[in-house]
Amino acid sequence: MARPRSARVAEIKAKLVARIRDGFHRPGDPFISNRALAERDRISYQTAHRLLEELVGEGWLERRISSGTFIAGRAERIEGVQLIFSRRAQSPGSFGASLLQRLVRSLRDAHIPFVQSLVDTEVRFRARHLPVIWECPGLLERRANERRFCVLLQDSPPPGLGASYIDCVRTDDFSGGVCAAQVLLERPCSPSGLVIVAGPDNDQRSARRVKGFLALVPGARIIHSGGWFVEHGRRAAPQVFEDTVTGVFCCNDRLAQGLLAEFETRGIRPAPSVVGFDNAPIAEALHLTTIAIPWEQFAQETLALVQNRLSGDSSPARQIILSLRPHKRLTA
């Protein structure tokens, strides 16, 4: 007659079932091994083996020869990528357009099938495709709530349980703001004469860049442009037309483009020193000194995350934060 199971072993089994049902483990995910279970809970290897075999028999787990123990059921096979970008990426030379172009090239070179979706609000997630999301907060929140994997570009995952499914690649915007302040202070710019032209009021990237700049120049005046485009830079320009302004940090290159265009239109000479952010293609045409995003590294890191998920990896999400450096040009 078999000996009755101890309360402790019964408790260990109950905890294993709870772990399987916790909402984070999906079919096909690897599960704890016999040896690891024995060491963790200080039971014999034989007891650990018997517990996992019972869970296999009850349909919770499955064994794979030479591979290990996994959550029972068929894992969703990711076979391609769905690039989901805001329609802002349609603007030639913009951050979104530049990033999308590089990702498309990287995916083609790696022979990874993909589809593109440029959206304002909603889009249907395609089956067996890994979403790569830029500037679509509603879709990101939906994916996080579903606790399904995606790759987020140039932003932080939403806080909470779903964050463990959101791989991301982004830049260190706070450090970029500090870099911009350092570049301007290297020029004949008095700290009291420095101005920041910020992006949208509710945009966290702009806020982090401003905060970084203020960490070095706490008295800098902030001009809220209300957006990221050339017209917003033009509208902000009159607030910069003061004799005391000697240097301007624009939180992206499009704002700098609008500002410089207004300087030219109004014949402002000499114009204050201007530093942008992104190193978008327009920065080269304007000879604009800018805090440069490492574009090729951005695309390579994104591709690596995609390939990792395509290979079947279901480990918790990773956040990759890229450092920035100034790209100094001669005339601005």
C-alpha positions in Angstrom: 0.0 0.0 0.0 1.4 3.4 -1.0 2.3 5.8 1.7 0.0 8.8 2.0 1.5 12.0 0.5 2.8 14.5 3.1 1.1 17.8 3.4 4.3 19.5 2.3 4.6 17.6 -1.0 0.9 18.2 -1.7 1.5 21.9 -1.1 4.4 21.9 -3.6 2.2 20.3 -6.2 -0.5 22.9 -5.6 2.0 25.7 -6.1 3.2 24.1 -9.3 -0.3 24.1 -10.7 -0.8 27.7 -9.6 2.4 28.6 -11.4 1.1 27.1 -14.6 -2.2 28.9 -14.3 -0.7 32.3 -13.3 -1.7 33.9 -16.7 2.0 34.5 -17.7 2.9 31.0 -18.8 1.8 30.1 -22.3 1.6 26.7 -24.1 5.1 25.7 -25.2 6.9 27.7 -22.4 9.6 25.7 -20.7 8.9 24.6 -17.1 11.1 23.8 -14.1 13.2 20.6 -14.4 13.3 17.7 -12.0 16.6 18.7 -10.7 15.8 22.4 -10.3 12.6 21.5 -8.5 14.4 19.1 -6.1 17.0 21.7 -5.3 14.5 24.6 -4.9 12.1 22.8 -2.6 14.6 20.5 -0.9 12.9 17.3 -1.9 14.4 14.1 -3.4 15.0 13.9 -7.1 12.5 10.9 -7.2 9.8 13.0 -5.6 10.3 15.9 -8.0 10.2 13.5 -10.9 7.0 11.9 -9.6 5.3 15.3 -9.1 6.1 16.5 -12.7 5.0 13.1 -14.1 1.7 13.5 -12.4 1.3 17.0 -13.9 2.1 15.5 -17.3 -0.5 12.8 -16.7 -3.1 15.4 -15.7 -2.5 17.3 -18.9 -0.8 20.4 -17.4 2.7 19.6 -18.8 4.3 17.7 -21.6 7.7 16.0 -21.8 9.9 16.4 -24.9 12.7 13.9 -25.4 16.1 15.6 -25.1 14.4 19.0 -24.5 12.8 19.0 -21.2 9.4 19.8 -19.7 7.0 22.4 -21.1 3.5 23.8 -20.5 1.1 21.6 -22.4 -0.5 22.8 -25.6 0.7 24.1 -28.9 2.7 27.3 -28.8 1.7 30.1 -31.2 4.2 30.1 -34.0 5.4 33.5 -35.0 6.1 33.5 -38.7 6.5 37.1 -39.7 6.5 40.7 -38.5 3.8 43.4 -38.6 5.3 46.9 -38.7 2.7 49.2 -37.2 3.7 52.9 -37.4 1.8 56.1 -36.9 0.9 57.9 -40.2 3.5 60.5 -39.1 6.0 58.1 -40.7 4.7 59.1 -44.1 6.5 62.5 -43.7 9.7 62.2 -45.8 12.9 62.7 -43.8 11.1 62.3 -40.4 12.1 60.1 -37.6 9.4 57.6 -38.3 10.1 57.5 -42.0 13.9 57.1 -41.4 13.4 54.3 -38.9 10.8 52.5 -41.0 13.1 52.6 -44.0 15.9 51.0 -42.1 13.8 48.3 -40.5 12.3 47.4 -43.9 15.8 47.0 -45.3 17.0 45.0 -42.3 14.0 42.6 -42.5 14.5 42.1 -46.2 18.2 41.4 -45.8 17.4 38.8 -43.1 14.7 37.3 -45.3 12.0 37.8 -42.6 8.5 38.2 -44.1 6.7 41.3 -43.0 3.7 43.6 -43.6 3.4 47.3 -43.0 0.5 49.2 -41.4 0.4 53.0 -41.2 -2.4 53.9 -38.9 -4.1 56.8 -37.0 -5.7 54.8 -34.3 -6.8 51.1 -34.7 -5.5 48.2 -36.7 -6.1 44.5 -36.6 -3.2 42.4 -35.3 -2.3 39.8 -37.9 -2.2 36.2 -36.7 1.3 34.7 -36.3 2.9 38.1 -36.8 5.0 39.9 -34.2 3.9 43.5 -34.0 6.7 46.2 -34.1 5.0 49.4 -32.9 6.0 53.0 -33.2 3.8 55.9 -31.9 0.6 53.9 -31.5 -0.1 54.0 -27.7 -3.6 52.6 -27.9 -2.4 49.5 -29.8 0.5 49.1 -27.4 -1.8 49.2 -24.4 -4.1 46.6 -26.0 -1.1 44.3 -26.6 0.1 44.7 -23.1 -3.4 43.9 -21.7 -3.5 40.8 -23.8 -0.1 39.8 -22.5 1.3 39.0 -25.9 4.7 39.8 -27.2 5.5 42.9 -29.3 8.5 45.2 -29.9 8.1 48.8 -29.0 10.3 51.5 -30.6 11.5 54.8 -29.0 9.3 54.6 -26.0 9.0 52.9 -22.6 6.6 50.0 -22.0 3.5 50.9 -19.9 3.9 50.0 -16.3 2.3 46.8 -15.0 2.0 43.1 -15.6 2.0 43.4 -19.4 5.4 45.0 -19.5 7.1 41.6 -19.4 5.8 41.0 -22.9 7.0 44.4 -24.4 10.5 44.2 -25.8 11.7 47.7 -26.6 14.5 49.7 -28.2 14.8 53.4 -27.3 17.3 56.1 -26.7 18.3 57.7 -23.4 16.5 61.0 -23.9 17.5 62.5 -20.5 21.2 61.9 -21.4 20.5 63.4 -24.8 19.2 66.6 -23.2 22.4 66.8 -21.1 24.5 66.4 -24.2 22.7 69.2 -25.9 23.4 71.5 -23.0 27.0 70.5 -23.0 27.4 71.3 -26.7 25.9 74.8 -26.4 28.0 75.5 -23.3 31.1 74.7 -25.3 30.2 77.6 -27.6 30.2 81.3 -26.6 26.7 80.8 -25.1 25.9 82.2 -21.6 23.7 79.9 -19.5 21.3 82.8 -19.0 20.9 83.1 -22.8 19.9 79.4 -23.4 16.4 78.5 -24.6 14.6 75.1 -25.1 12.0 74.6 -27.8 10.1 71.6 -26.5 7.8 69.2 -28.4 4.2 68.3 -27.4 3.4 69.1 -23.8 2.3 65.5 -23.1 5.1 63.7 -24.9 7.4 62.0 -22.4 10.4 61.9 -24.8 10.3 65.7 -25.1 9.9 65.9 -21.3 12.9 63.7 -20.7 15.0 65.7 -23.1 14.0 69.0 -21.4 14.7 67.6 -18.0 18.1 66.5 -19.0 19.0 69.9 -20.4 17.7 71.6 -17.2 19.8 69.3 -15.1 22.8 71.2 -16.5 21.2 74.6 -17.1 18.4 74.9 -14.6 17.6 78.5 -15.6 17.0 77.8 -19.3 13.7 79.2 -20.6 11.3 76.6 -22.1 9.1 77.4 -25.1 6.3 74.9 -25.7 5.9 74.5 -29.4 2.9 72.2 -29.2 4.2 69.7 -31.8 7.1 68.1 -33.6 6.8 69.6 -37.1 8.3 72.5 -39.0 5.3 74.7 -38.6 5.6 74.3 -34.8 9.2 75.5 -34.9 8.1 78.5 -37.0 5.4 79.4 -34.5 7.8 79.2 -31.6 10.4 81.3 -33.4 9.1 84.8 -32.4 9.7 83.9 -28.8 13.4 83.3 -29.6 13.9 86.7 -31.3 15.5 88.4 -28.3 19.0 89.9 -28.1 19.6 88.0 -24.9 19.1 84.5 -26.6 22.5 83.1 -27.6 21.7 79.4 -27.9 18.6 77.2 -28.6 18.1 73.5 -28.0 15.3 72.1 -30.2 13.9 68.8 -29.1 13.9 67.4 -32.6 15.4 68.4 -36.0 12.1 69.4 -37.5 11.6 72.1 -34.9 15.1 73.3 -35.6 14.3 73.4 -39.3 11.3 75.6 -38.7 13.2 77.9 -36.4 16.1 78.3 -38.9 13.6 79.0 -41.7 12.1 81.9 -39.7 15.6 83.2 -38.9 16.2 83.3 -42.6 12.9 84.8 -43.5 13.2 87.6 -41.0 16.9 88.2 -41.6 18.0 87.5 -38.1 21.8 88.0 -38.1 23.7 86.7 -36.3 21.3 83.9 -35.5 21.7 82.1 -32.1 23.5 78.7 -32.0 20.9 75.9 -32.6 21.2 72.3 -31.6 18.7 69.7 -32.8 17.9 66.1 -31.8 17.6 62.9 -33.9 20.1 63.5 -36.8 17.2 63.1 -39.2 18.2 63.5 -42.9 17.2 67.2 -42.8 20.0 67.8 -40.3 22.6 67.0 -43.0 20.9 69.3 -45.5 20.8 72.2 -42.9 24.4 71.5 -41.7 22.7 71.3 -38.3 24.5 70.2 -35.2 22.3 67.6 -33.5 22.2 64.9 -30.9 22.4 61.9 -33.0 20.4 58.7 -32.7 22.6 55.7 -33.8 20.2 54.7 -36.6 21.9 51.6 -37.8 22.4 50.2 -34.3 18.7 51.0 -33.6 17.7 48.9 -36.6 20.2 46.1 -35.7 19.0 45.8 -32.1 15.3 45.8 -33.2 16.1 43.0 -35.7 17.9 41.0 -33.0 14.8 41.2 -30.7 12.6 40.1 -33.7 14.8 37.2 -34.5 14.8 36.1 -30.9 11.0 35.9 -30.7 10.8 34.3 -34.2 13.1 31.5 -32.8 10.4 30.7 -30.2 12.0 32.4 -27.2 9.3 33.3 -24.5 11.5 34.7 -21.8 10.6 38.0 -20.2 10.9 41.1 -22.3 14.1 43.1 -22.7 14.6 46.8 -22.8 17.6 48.1 -24.8 18.5 51.7 -24.2 21.0 53.3 -26.7 23.4 56.0 -25.8 23.5 59.2 -27.9 26.3 61.4 -29.1 26.4 64.9 -30.8 26.9 65.1 -34.5 28.7 68.5 -34.9 28.5 70.3 -38.1 30.1 73.5 -39.2 27.6 76.2 -39.7 24.8 75.8 -37.1 
